[in-house]
Each structure stands twice: as C-alpha cells, then as structure tokens.
Amino acid sequence: MDKKLKNYIEEISKASEHPSKELIEYHKTMTAQFQHERLIHLIVTLFFALFMFIAFTIFLSLALMLPGESGTFLTSCIGVITLILIIVTLFYIRHYYQLENGTQILEDITKKLYGRDSK
C-alpha cells in the first residue's frame, strides 16, 4: 500500500498542474479509497495494541503468581506471544503513520486541484 500511495501521489502531483473535472473526480475516488484503507488499518492497529496489552498483562500476572519451575513453560509461551504482538503492533503503527501522512498530502493536493492552495 505504501508504494501504491507514493506512486499515486507522484502521478497526481504531476497531473494537478492542469486540473480537469475528470481528474478531480478520479482524485476524489482515490482519496476516499486511501482514507478507507487508513481507517481499516487504524482499527487493526488498535486491536493488535489491545491484544498486546492483554497478553502483557497475562504474562506479568503469570510471572508473579507462578514463581519457580511450575509456571516457567506457560510464562515463557505467553512471553513469546507478547513479544510477537509487540513487534507486529510496532510495524502496524509505522504503516498507519505512513498512510496518515500520505492522506495529509492528498488533502493538500485536493486543495490545489480546487484552486484553494494556501501556498
């Protein structure tokens, strides 16, 4: 999605020099699709963050409640799951950040297409 967004931004930036009604309609459609993608990734990111916090809480609870060898295997399994969720959540946050910045650029291009560029 990052490459698609970057390619579209380059394409529409060049085309926005000579706006037309077709270009504006196309841009509105593409911007809506990217904003929908951003919303979906926000929801997924929030759920992964929630699962990460739940797994981390379970990990800490098990580590404190089952000291010694009795809970070592279970605690280490939950610890690995927590670590995986932390890594995936960080990648989702990074991806969402790039989508958010890309849609901000698209909003600036929209203003330019409508002749309301503040620059």
Backbone as CSV, one residue per row, in Angstrom:
resi,resn,N_x,N_y,N_z,CA_x,CA_y,CA_z,C_x,C_y,C_z
1,MET,0.818,-1.195,0.000,0.000,0.000,0.000,0.855,1.248,0.000
2,ASP,2.017,1.180,0.651,2.884,2.353,0.691,3.347,2.740,-0.711
3,LYS,3.745,1.741,-1.495,4.211,2.016,-2.854,3.080,2.553,-3.717
4,LYS,1.893,1.977,-3.551,0.744,2.434,-4.323,0.421,3.891,-3.994
5,LEU,0.465,4.234,-2.714,0.187,5.608,-2.295,1.252,6.565,-2.810
6,LYS,2.517,6.184,-2.690,3.601,7.042,-3.185,3.506,7.250,-4.690
7,ASN,3.219,6.172,-5.420,3.078,6.291,-6.873,1.904,7.191,-7.239
8,TYR,0.808,7.043,-6.516,-0.355,7.877,-6.803,-0.060,9.344,-6.495
9,ILE,0.640,9.609,-5.404,0.967,10.996,-5.058,1.838,11.614,-6.142
10,GLU,2.823,10.865,-6.635,3.662,11.378,-7.722,2.834,11.635,-8.975
11,GLU,1.965,10.685,-9.303,1.121,10.798,-10.502,0.191,11.995,-10.411
12,ILE,-0.494,12.156,-9.298,-1.489,13.220,-9.178,-0.814,14.586,-9.009
13,SER,0.384,14.607,-8.434,1.097,15.878,-8.310,1.443,16.435,-9.678
14,LYS,1.876,15.555,-10.572,2.184,15.993,-11.938,0.915,16.387,-12.677
15,ALA,-0.130,15.614,-12.527,-1.380,15.873,-13.246,-2.128,17.077,-12.695
16,SER,-1.858,17.453,-11.447,-2.611,18.564,-10.842,-2.215,19.921,-11.401
17,GLU,-1.192,19.954,-12.228,-0.808,21.216,-12.875,-1.886,21.686,-13.848
18,HIS,-2.636,20.734,-14.411,-3.709,21.041,-15.357,-4.974,20.299,-14.924
19,PRO,-5.660,20.818,-13.886,-6.837,20.094,-13.363,-8.003,20.090,-14.346
20,SER,-8.737,19.007,-14.341,-9.957,18.882,-15.133,-11.019,18.230,-14.237
21,LYS,-12.245,18.237,-14.713,-13.321,17.630,-13.919,-13.096,16.133,-13.746
22,GLU,-12.617,15.477,-14.798,-12.356,14.039,-14.712,-11.255,13.747,-13.703
23,LEU,-10.213,14.575,-13.720,-9.108,14.393,-12.787,-9.567,14.599,-11.345
24,ILE,-10.399,15.606,-11.134,-10.903,15.876,-9.792,-11.774,14.722,-9.302
25,GLU,-12.626,14.180,-10.161,-13.464,13.034,-9.771,-12.614,11.805,-9.478
26,TYR,-11.627,11.577,-10.325,-10.714,10.449,-10.109,-9.968,10.613,-8.788
27,HIS,-9.507,11.822,-8.527,-8.775,12.092,-7.288,-9.679,11.913,-6.067
28,LYS,-10.922,12.363,-6.162,-11.849,12.180,-5.042,-12.069,10.698,-4.747
29,THR,-12.202,9.904,-5.789,-12.406,8.465,-5.614,-11.182,7.816,-4.985
30,MET,-10.009,8.139,-5.488,-8.782,7.552,-4.963,-8.532,8.001,-3.519
31,THR,-8.789,9.263,-3.227,-8.606,9.758,-1.860,-9.553,9.031,-0.907
32,ALA,-10.782,8.819,-1.325,-11.736,8.087,-0.483,-11.253,6.660,-0.233
33,GLN,-10.682,6.023,-1.248,-10.166,4.664,-1.070,-8.990,4.640,-0.101
34,PHE,-8.086,5.600,-0.219,-6.947,5.653,0.700,-7.399,5.981,2.124
35,GLN,-8.406,6.834,2.268,-8.919,7.134,3.598,-9.609,5.913,4.203
36,HIS,-10.290,5.131,3.385,-10.905,3.897,3.871,-9.827,2.927,4.322
37,GLU,-8.768,2.808,3.531,-7.647,1.942,3.896,-7.020,2.394,5.217
38,ARG,-6.907,3.706,5.386,-6.359,4.252,6.631,-7.243,3.899,7.826
39,LEU,-8.550,3.995,7.665,-9.471,3.657,8.744,-9.369,2.184,9.120
40,ILE,-9.317,1.316,8.124,-9.194,-0.116,8.390,-7.896,-0.407,9.148
41,HIS,-6.813,0.210,8.723,-5.533,-0.028,9.401,-5.519,0.554,10.810
42,LEU,-6.252,1.632,11.034,-6.365,2.164,12.391,-7.073,1.163,13.292
43,ILE,-8.159,0.590,12.801,-8.902,-0.395,13.593,-8.041,-1.617,13.880
44,VAL,-7.348,-2.123,12.863,-6.478,-3.290,13.049,-5.360,-2.976,14.033
45,THR,-4.766,-1.794,13.910,-3.688,-1.393,14.818,-4.180,-1.325,16.255
46,LEU,-5.360,-0.763,16.459,-5.901,-0.666,17.811,-6.197,-2.040,18.403
47,PHE,-6.709,-2.953,17.592,-6.964,-4.306,18.092,-5.665,-5.032,18.434
48,PHE,-4.646,-4.886,17.584,-3.369,-5.518,17.907,-2.772,-4.921,19.180
49,ALA,-2.911,-3.611,19.361,-2.412,-2.989,20.584,-3.186,-3.504,21.800
50,LEU,-4.489,-3.666,21.656,-5.299,-4.206,22.748,-4.865,-5.629,23.086
51,PHE,-4.704,-6.478,22.070,-4.263,-7.853,22.308,-2.873,-7.883,22.934
52,MET,-2.012,-6.950,22.520,-0.672,-6.876,23.086,-0.744,-6.552,24.582
53,PHE,-1.574,-5.583,24.953,-1.693,-5.220,26.367,-2.314,-6.357,27.182
54,ILE,-3.277,-7.045,26.612,-3.870,-8.182,27.314,-2.832,-9.280,27.526
55,ALA,-2.078,-9.598,26.472,-1.047,-10.637,26.589,0.032,-10.223,27.578
56,PHE,0.405,-8.948,27.570,1.426,-8.460,28.504,0.924,-8.551,29.943
57,THR,-0.343,-8.219,30.154,-0.932,-8.316,31.494,-0.972,-9.769,31.964
58,ILE,-1.369,-10.675,31.079,-1.378,-12.097,31.434,0.036,-12.576,31.740
59,PHE,0.999,-12.136,30.929,2.397,-12.525,31.150,2.883,-12.065,32.518
60,LEU,2.617,-10.806,32.855,3.051,-10.299,34.159,2.330,-11.009,35.303
61,SER,1.040,-11.264,35.129,0.282,-11.958,36.171,0.825,-13.362,36.408
62,LEU,1.095,-14.078,35.329,1.635,-15.431,35.466,3.033,-15.413,36.074
63,ALA,3.823,-14.446,35.680,5.185,-14.373,36.209,5.183,-14.099,37.709
64,LEU,4.218,-13.323,38.175,4.152,-13.012,39.597,3.424,-14.091,40.403
65,MET,2.427,-14.734,39.792,1.626,-15.724,40.513,2.255,-17.114,40.522
66,LEU,3.010,-17.449,39.481,3.593,-18.784,39.373,5.117,-18.719,39.362
67,PRO,5.713,-18.387,40.490,7.169,-18.323,40.506,7.780,-19.725,40.466
68,GLY,8.990,-19.796,40.015,9.684,-21.084,40.014,9.410,-21.873,38.754
69,GLU,9.618,-23.183,38.862,9.517,-24.042,37.696,8.084,-24.389,37.313
70,SER,7.140,-24.195,38.204,5.763,-24.614,37.919,5.139,-23.820,36.769
71,GLY,5.495,-22.579,36.626,4.883,-21.769,35.577,5.851,-21.313,34.512
72,THR,7.039,-21.880,34.474,8.064,-21.415,33.552,7.654,-21.603,32.099
73,PHE,7.172,-22.781,31.754,6.805,-23.053,30.360,5.650,-22.164,29.905
74,LEU,4.598,-22.091,30.705,3.437,-21.280,30.360,3.805,-19.804,30.278
75,THR,4.589,-19.347,31.233,5.013,-17.945,31.238,5.873,-17.628,30.022
76,SER,6.777,-18.533,29.673,7.634,-18.271,28.516,6.832,-18.292,27.214
77,CYS,5.825,-19.158,27.104,4.968,-19.178,25.915,4.195,-17.866,25.772
78,ILE,3.618,-17.417,26.857,2.893,-16.139,26.827,3.866,-14.990,26.556
79,GLY,5.084,-15.087,27.073,6.101,-14.072,26.812,6.460,-13.989,25.336
80,VAL,6.578,-15.145,24.679,6.873,-15.160,23.248,5.715,-14.566,22.453
81,ILE,4.497,-14.929,22.826,3.323,-14.369,22.159,3.282,-12.850,22.349
82,THR,3.581,-12.392,23.541,3.602,-10.959,23.816,4.655,-10.263,22.974
83,LEU,5.827,-10.843,22.878,6.902,-10.258,22.069,6.499,-10.169,20.599
84,ILE,5.883,-11.215,20.081,5.415,-11.197,18.689,4.376,-10.102,18.489
85,LEU,3.450,-9.972,19.425,2.418,-8.935,19.317,3.015,-7.539,19.404
86,ILE,4.046,-7.355,20.214,4.712,-6.051,20.299,5.341,-5.701,18.954
87,ILE,6.029,-6.645,18.353,6.695,-6.395,17.071,5.669,-6.096,15.981
88,VAL,4.610,-6.899,15.905,3.583,-6.678,14.889,2.897,-5.333,15.100
89,THR,2.632,-4.986,16.342,1.993,-3.697,16.638,2.879,-2.536,16.212
90,LEU,4.174,-2.636,16.446,5.088,-1.575,16.020,5.091,-1.412,14.501
91,PHE,5.066,-2.526,13.784,5.006,-2.436,12.322,3.680,-1.853,11.850
92,TYR,2.586,-2.218,12.497,1.295,-1.623,12.143,1.270,-0.127,12.435
93,ILE,1.860,0.290,13.528,1.911,1.720,13.849,2.700,2.471,12.790
94,ARG,3.823,1.886,12.379,4.642,2.514,11.333,3.851,2.619,10.033
95,HIS,3.175,1.554,9.667,2.399,1.552,8.424,1.253,2.571,8.498
96,TYR,0.566,2.615,9.627,-0.523,3.580,9.781,0.009,5.011,9.713
97,TYR,1.168,5.246,10.295,1.789,6.567,10.254,2.037,6.996,8.805
98,GLN,2.537,6.081,7.974,2.783,6.398,6.573,1.475,6.649,5.822
99,LEU,0.448,5.866,6.112,-0.848,6.111,5.485,-1.422,7.466,5.893
100,GLU,-1.292,7.801,7.156,-1.803,9.079,7.650,-1.088,10.243,6.967
101,ASN,0.231,10.174,6.886,0.972,11.245,6.221,0.636,11.326,4.738
102,GLY,0.436,10.178,4.098,0.068,10.178,2.683,-1.282,10.809,2.438
103,THR,-2.253,10.534,3.296,-3.571,11.141,3.106,-3.541,12.644,3.412
104,GLN,-2.650,13.070,4.281,-2.479,14.504,4.508,-1.973,15.186,3.234
105,ILE,-1.049,14.529,2.550,-0.538,15.068,1.280,-1.657,15.101,0.245
106,LEU,-2.495,14.061,0.219,-3.609,14.037,-0.721,-4.596,15.173,-0.455
107,GLU,-4.792,15.517,0.802,-5.678,16.638,1.123,-5.099,17.949,0.610
108,ASP,-3.783,18.116,0.689,-3.145,19.315,0.127,-3.298,19.355,-1.391
109,ILE,-3.175,18.208,-2.031,-3.352,18.148,-3.482,-4.796,18.456,-3.856
110,THR,-5.743,18.007,-3.033,-7.159,18.312,-3.274,-7.379,19.821,-3.254
111,LYS,-6.795,20.502,-2.280,-6.910,21.961,-2.224,-6.320,22.601,-3.471
112,LYS,-5.210,22.062,-3.936,-4.565,22.596,-5.138,-5.454,22.385,-6.362
113,LEU,-6.087,21.218,-6.462,-6.962,20.932,-7.600,-8.166,21.864,-7.638
114,TYR,-8.678,22.224,-6.494,-9.835,23.113,-6.414,-9.430,24.583,-6.420
115,GLY,-8.141,24.872,-6.548,-7.682,26.255,-6.597,-7.700,26.940,-5.259
116,ARG,-7.661,26.188,-4.179,-7.669,26.776,-2.830,-6.356,26.516,-2.123
117,ASP,-5.307,26.481,-2.907,-3.984,26.232,-2.348,-3.550,27.456,-1.556
118,SER,-3.161,27.232,-0.308,-2.810,28.342,0.581,-1.353,28.751,0.430
119,LYS,-0.614,28.116,-0.428,0.816,28.454,-0.598,1.010,29.626,-1.509
